[in-house]
Each structure stands twice: as structure tokens, then as C-alpha cells.
Amino acid sequence: MGWVGTSGSGPMSPKGESGSSGRSLSSVFLDERVYAVIAMIDWVSVGARVRRVSVLAAATLLAVGVAVGLCAAYGFLIEPHWIKVRRIEVSREPTLRVIHISDIHYKGEREYLAKVVATINSIGADIVCFTGDLVEDAEHLSEGLEILSGIRRPLYGVPGNHDHLGLSHGQAVRQAFRKTGGDWLVETNVVAMVGALEIVGSSGRAARIPREGRKEARKRLLLTHYPDAVGGVPAGAYDLMLAGHTHGGQVRIPLWDRPILRHTVLPCDKGLFRTAAGPLHVSPGIGTYMLGVRFGCRPEITVIGF
């Protein structure tokens, strides 16, 4: 029977089938090992990417945390006592020079307030003007006035909202201010510097401001705690108006430069503004309220020529 001995016809043996058109078991096992290695490489690659992302995220969080911590340390520990002296002029040929301070909010920081007084005494000016909020608690008033009485210029001032709410010691304040040659002006006015200047003091939001100026005075200066008070002042009434209350916002976002806390309906949070009644300067203040923090709004002593 010829089919057994022939190689050209009939079914192929298992050996011939495996050897000519199929894949050997060793080849299959090799492919599986290759796939396993590739899969492991992919897993390792994905794990590395995950680790890189995790490290990047951790580094970012750490950097943000450090930045926030540094900003907080600066805002609470450095800027609140980093006094800025700013000089501005509101007329081309000023004949008088006034130092403007506001919102001391004295809480017993004796060394800091003494530094403020020493800085004021180092500046050449005719008078010093304070636009309200000496203290928040009457227990600090006596010490605060003792330090302020060391100012070697006539000190004129008006009460702020905290002075009205927390104090019944107006006479003590008046005596301390008069000791410097100045006065404590509560809805009144005085003529100073041998008739060179009329100083009008008003503490209210709806300002009770004398409408008629003293004829013997060559210039008029208004002191008021609230910037809003100037809204009811007649046009051209004053050569200079000084206000406080806003603290400049205390915290201002860099580049945005807008106050976090706004205490006025007018867009007058700090600095010099032109109004119909005359130039208005709003002080960013010396102290802080509530939180002892300042950021982007240093305490300021302003020297104004007018």
C-alpha cells in the first residue's frame, strides 16, 4: 500500500505539521515572556510617572506652604512696625508743612509708639495733626498720652469712632495735646501760627463743620476722622483736608492694590485725592485694628506741604 511509504500524498505526521507550518511550544513561551517583560516595563514607567507627579505635587504644596508662612510672618511680625515716611506737596509753593498721623490704636506697644514720636521729632514741620482713634481700651490711654506728649511740635487732633465709644477722658486728651502747644478739637476751630492757619476739627460722619472761615487766617485746614465727611463741605472751602479711619485697608493684595477692608463709601482709602472742597489726604494709619497685621500697607507718617 503505497501511501505508507510516500511523502508526497496523504496526511502529514504530527512531527511534520509542527515543524513546517505551526509554532513550537518554546516560541509561544518566549512570546509570553516578552509580553510579560513589556508589561513590567510599562508598569515601571507608569509608576515612575506617578512618582514624578507625586513629587511635583508635594514640592508645589511645600512651596505654597512656605510662601504662605513667609507672608504671614511678614504681615504679622515685620510690616506692622515698619514705619514709612512719605512726603507730598499739594501746592507749587508751599508755605506750611504739616505732619499727618492717624489711627494709632495704642495697645501698650510702648517701644513702637516711642519710635513713631522719635521719627516725628526728626522731621522738619510746622505742626502735627492726628485724625482720630488713639486707643481701643481706656486702660492704655494714660500711657499713650504720656508718649505722645513727647512730640516737639504743636499737636492738633480730633477724636475717632473708638475715642467716642470707649473714652470719657476728653479733658485728659486735651491737656496732653495742649502740653505740646496744640489742641484737641471737637467740633471747633482755632487760629494757629500767629494767624497763618485756621484749623477746623470735626469728628462726625455728618460733619458739623463751621461754614465760615476765620478772616484773619491765611489758610484753612480741616481735620476729620471720616473721609466721607468731606462730601458736605462747600467747594473751595479748604487749602487741605486730613482724614483717617480706613487704615488703607491694612491688607492689600500685591498688583491688585485694593484694600481688603473698606471703611468709606468714597473711593478714598489712602493717599491724596482732589475734591471740590480742596485736597484731601487719607492716612493709612499708624496702628492696627482687630488683627495686628499689615500687608502691602505700611504704617505711615506723611509730611505735606501746602
C-alpha positions as CSV (number, residue, x, y, z in Angstrom):
1,M,0.0,0.0,0.0
2,G,1.9,2.9,-1.3
3,W,0.6,5.6,0.9
4,V,2.6,4.5,3.9
5,G,6.0,4.8,2.3
6,T,5.3,8.0,0.2
7,S,6.0,11.5,1.4
8,G,4.0,13.4,-1.3
9,S,0.5,12.3,-0.6
10,G,-1.8,11.6,2.4
11,P,-1.9,13.1,5.8
12,M,1.2,14.5,7.4
13,S,2.7,13.2,10.5
14,P,2.4,15.3,13.7
15,K,6.1,16.0,13.5
16,G,5.9,17.3,10.0
17,E,2.8,19.5,10.9
18,S,4.6,21.1,13.8
19,G,7.8,21.6,12.0
20,S,6.5,23.1,8.8
21,S,3.5,25.5,9.4
22,G,2.9,25.7,13.2
23,R,4.7,27.4,16.1
24,S,6.8,25.4,18.6
25,L,5.9,25.5,22.3
26,S,9.2,27.2,23.0
27,S,8.3,30.0,20.7
28,V,5.0,30.5,22.4
29,F,6.6,30.6,25.8
30,L,9.2,33.1,24.5
31,D,6.5,35.4,23.3
32,E,4.7,35.2,26.6
33,R,7.9,36.1,28.4
34,V,8.4,39.1,26.1
35,Y,4.9,40.3,26.7
36,A,5.5,39.9,30.5
37,V,8.7,42.0,30.3
38,I,6.9,44.7,28.2
39,A,4.1,44.8,30.6
40,M,6.5,45.1,33.5
41,I,8.4,47.9,31.7
42,D,5.0,49.7,31.2
43,W,4.1,49.2,34.8
44,V,7.5,50.6,35.9
45,S,7.2,53.5,33.5
46,V,3.7,54.4,34.8
47,G,4.9,54.1,38.4
48,A,7.8,56.4,37.6
49,R,5.4,58.9,36.1
50,V,3.1,58.7,39.1
51,R,6.0,59.2,41.4
52,R,7.2,62.2,39.4
53,V,3.7,63.7,39.6
54,S,3.5,63.0,43.3
55,V,6.9,64.6,43.9
56,L,6.0,67.6,41.9
57,A,2.7,68.0,43.7
58,A,4.4,67.6,47.1
59,A,7.0,70.2,46.1
60,T,4.3,72.6,44.9
61,L,2.4,72.2,48.2
62,L,5.6,72.7,50.1
63,A,6.4,75.8,48.2
64,V,2.9,77.2,48.6
65,G,3.1,76.4,52.3
66,V,6.5,78.1,52.7
67,A,5.2,81.2,50.8
68,V,2.1,81.5,52.9
69,G,4.2,81.1,56.1
70,L,6.7,83.8,55.0
71,C,3.8,86.2,54.0
72,A,2.1,85.6,57.4
73,A,5.4,86.1,59.3
74,Y,6.0,89.3,57.3
75,G,2.4,90.6,57.7
76,F,2.3,90.0,61.5
77,L,5.9,90.5,62.6
78,I,7.5,93.0,60.2
79,E,5.2,95.3,58.3
80,P,3.0,96.5,61.3
81,H,6.0,98.2,62.8
82,W,7.9,99.2,59.6
83,I,7.2,102.9,59.5
84,K,7.2,104.7,56.2
85,V,7.8,108.5,55.9
86,R,6.1,109.9,52.8
87,R,6.5,113.5,51.6
88,I,4.0,115.2,49.3
89,E,3.1,118.7,48.2
90,V,-0.3,120.0,47.2
91,S,0.8,123.4,46.1
92,R,3.6,124.7,43.9
93,E,5.0,127.0,46.5
94,P,4.1,125.6,49.9
95,T,4.3,128.0,52.9
96,L,3.3,125.5,55.6
97,R,4.3,121.9,56.3
98,V,2.2,119.5,58.4
99,I,2.8,116.0,59.6
100,H,-0.2,113.8,59.4
101,I,-0.8,110.7,61.5
102,S,-3.9,108.7,62.3
103,D,-5.4,105.6,63.9
104,I,-2.8,104.8,66.5
105,H,-5.0,102.2,68.3
106,Y,-2.4,102.1,71.1
107,K,-2.5,98.7,72.9
108,G,0.6,99.0,75.1
109,E,3.3,98.8,72.4
110,R,5.4,101.4,74.1
111,E,8.6,100.9,72.2
112,Y,6.8,101.2,68.8
113,L,4.9,104.4,69.7
114,A,8.1,105.9,71.1
115,K,9.7,105.1,67.7
116,V,6.8,106.9,66.0
117,V,7.3,110.0,68.2
118,A,11.1,110.0,67.6
119,T,10.6,109.8,63.9
120,I,8.2,112.7,64.0
121,N,10.6,114.8,66.0
122,S,13.3,114.2,63.4
123,I,11.2,115.8,60.7
124,G,11.0,119.5,60.0
125,A,7.4,120.6,60.1
126,D,5.3,123.4,61.5
127,I,2.6,121.3,63.2
128,V,1.5,117.7,63.7
129,C,-2.1,116.6,63.0
130,F,-3.8,113.5,64.3
131,T,-7.2,112.4,62.8
132,G,-8.6,110.0,65.4
133,D,-8.6,106.6,67.2
134,L,-6.0,106.9,69.9
135,V,-6.8,103.7,71.8
136,E,-9.4,100.9,71.8
137,D,-9.3,100.4,75.6
138,A,-9.2,103.3,78.1
139,E,-6.6,101.4,80.2
140,H,-4.0,102.3,77.6
141,L,-4.9,105.9,77.3
142,S,-2.7,107.4,80.1
143,E,0.5,105.7,78.8
144,G,-0.3,106.5,75.2
145,L,-0.8,110.2,76.0
146,E,2.4,110.3,78.0
147,I,4.4,109.1,75.0
148,L,2.6,111.4,72.6
149,S,3.3,114.4,74.8
150,G,6.9,114.0,73.9
151,I,6.2,115.3,70.4
152,R,8.2,118.6,70.0
153,R,5.7,120.2,67.6
154,P,2.2,121.6,68.3
155,L,-0.1,118.5,68.1
156,Y,-3.7,119.1,67.0
157,G,-6.2,116.3,66.8
158,V,-9.8,115.1,66.6
159,P,-11.5,112.0,68.1
160,G,-12.3,109.0,66.0
161,N,-15.1,106.4,66.5
162,H,-13.1,104.4,69.0
163,D,-12.4,107.5,71.0
164,H,-16.1,108.3,71.2
165,L,-17.2,104.7,72.0
166,G,-14.6,103.8,74.6
167,L,-13.5,107.1,76.2
168,S,-14.9,109.6,78.7
169,H,-11.5,111.2,79.2
170,G,-11.6,114.1,76.8
171,Q,-10.1,116.5,79.3
172,A,-7.0,114.4,79.8
173,V,-6.5,114.2,76.0
174,R,-7.0,117.9,75.6
175,Q,-4.4,118.6,78.3
176,A,-1.8,116.3,76.7
177,F,-2.3,117.9,73.3
178,R,-2.1,121.4,74.8
179,K,1.1,120.5,76.5
180,T,2.7,120.3,73.1
181,G,1.3,123.7,72.1
182,G,-1.6,122.2,70.1
183,D,-5.2,121.4,71.0
184,W,-7.9,118.7,70.9
185,L,-10.6,120.0,68.6
186,V,-14.1,118.6,69.0
187,E,-16.4,120.4,66.5
188,T,-14.5,123.6,66.9
189,N,-11.7,125.6,65.3
190,V,-8.7,127.6,66.3
191,V,-6.3,130.0,64.6
192,A,-2.7,128.9,64.9
193,M,0.8,130.1,63.9
194,V,0.1,133.8,64.5
195,G,-2.9,133.9,62.1
196,A,-1.2,131.9,59.4
197,L,-3.6,128.9,59.7
198,E,-7.2,128.1,60.8
199,I,-7.5,124.5,62.0
200,V,-11.1,123.1,62.0
201,G,-11.8,119.9,63.9
202,S,-14.8,117.7,63.2
203,S,-15.2,114.1,64.3
204,G,-18.6,113.2,62.9
205,R,-19.5,111.4,59.7
206,A,-22.2,114.0,59.0
207,A,-19.6,116.7,59.7
208,R,-20.6,119.6,61.9
209,I,-18.1,121.8,60.3
210,P,-18.0,125.6,60.7
211,R,-19.1,127.0,57.4
212,E,-17.4,130.4,57.7
213,G,-13.7,130.7,57.9
214,R,-11.8,133.0,60.3
215,K,-11.0,136.0,58.2
216,E,-7.7,136.6,59.9
217,A,-6.3,133.2,58.8
218,R,-4.4,133.0,55.6
219,K,-5.0,129.2,55.1
220,R,-7.7,126.7,56.2
221,L,-7.0,123.2,57.3
222,L,-9.8,120.6,58.1
223,L,-9.2,117.6,60.4
224,T,-11.9,114.9,60.4
225,H,-11.8,111.2,61.2
226,Y,-14.1,110.1,58.4
227,P,-13.2,110.7,54.7
228,D,-16.9,110.7,53.9
229,A,-17.4,113.9,55.9
230,V,-15.9,116.0,53.2
231,G,-18.8,115.2,50.9
232,G,-20.8,118.0,52.5
233,V,-18.1,120.6,52.5
234,P,-18.6,123.6,50.2
235,A,-16.4,123.9,47.1
236,G,-13.0,125.5,47.7
237,A,-13.5,125.7,51.4
238,Y,-10.1,124.4,52.5
239,D,-6.5,124.5,51.4
240,L,-6.0,121.0,52.8
241,M,-8.2,118.3,54.5
242,L,-6.9,115.4,56.5
243,A,-8.8,112.2,57.4
244,G,-8.1,108.7,58.6
245,H,-10.4,105.7,59.7
246,T,-9.7,103.5,56.7
247,H,-6.2,102.2,57.7
248,G,-5.7,102.0,54.0
249,G,-7.4,98.6,54.2
250,Q,-4.5,97.2,56.3
251,V,-4.1,94.3,53.9
252,R,-3.7,95.0,50.2
253,I,-3.1,92.3,47.5
254,P,0.1,93.0,45.5
255,L,-0.5,94.2,42.0
256,W,-4.2,94.5,42.6
257,D,-3.6,97.3,45.2
258,R,-7.1,97.4,46.6
259,P,-8.0,97.3,50.3
260,I,-9.3,94.2,51.9
261,L,-11.3,96.2,54.4
262,R,-13.1,99.3,53.1
263,H,-14.4,101.8,55.6
264,T,-15.6,104.5,53.3
265,V,-18.3,104.9,50.6
266,L,-15.9,107.2,48.7
267,P,-13.0,105.7,46.7
268,C,-10.6,107.4,49.2
269,D,-8.9,104.6,51.0
270,K,-5.5,106.1,51.3
271,G,-3.3,108.8,49.8
272,L,-4.0,112.2,48.2
273,F,-7.3,113.0,46.4
274,R,-8.6,116.1,44.6
275,T,-12.1,117.1,45.7
276,A,-14.3,120.1,45.1
277,A,-13.7,121.2,48.6
278,G,-9.9,121.0,48.4
279,P,-7.1,118.5,48.5
280,L,-7.9,115.5,50.8
281,H,-5.3,113.3,52.3
282,V,-6.4,110.0,53.9
283,S,-3.8,108.4,56.2
284,P,-3.2,104.6,56.2
285,G,-2.7,105.0,59.9
286,I,-0.1,104.0,62.5
287,G,-1.6,101.1,64.3
288,T,-3.9,98.1,63.5
289,Y,-7.4,97.1,64.4
290,M,-8.6,93.6,65.3
291,L,-5.7,91.6,63.8
292,G,-2.3,93.0,64.3
293,V,-1.4,92.5,60.6
294,R,-0.5,94.7,57.7
295,F,0.4,93.6,54.2
296,G,1.1,95.9,51.3
297,C,0.1,98.9,53.5
298,R,2.8,100.0,55.8
299,P,2.1,102.4,58.8
300,E,2.8,105.9,57.5
301,I,3.9,109.3,58.8
302,T,3.0,111.8,56.0
303,V,4.7,115.2,55.6
304,I,2.5,117.5,53.5
305,G,3.5,120.9,52.1
306,F,0.6,123.2,51.3
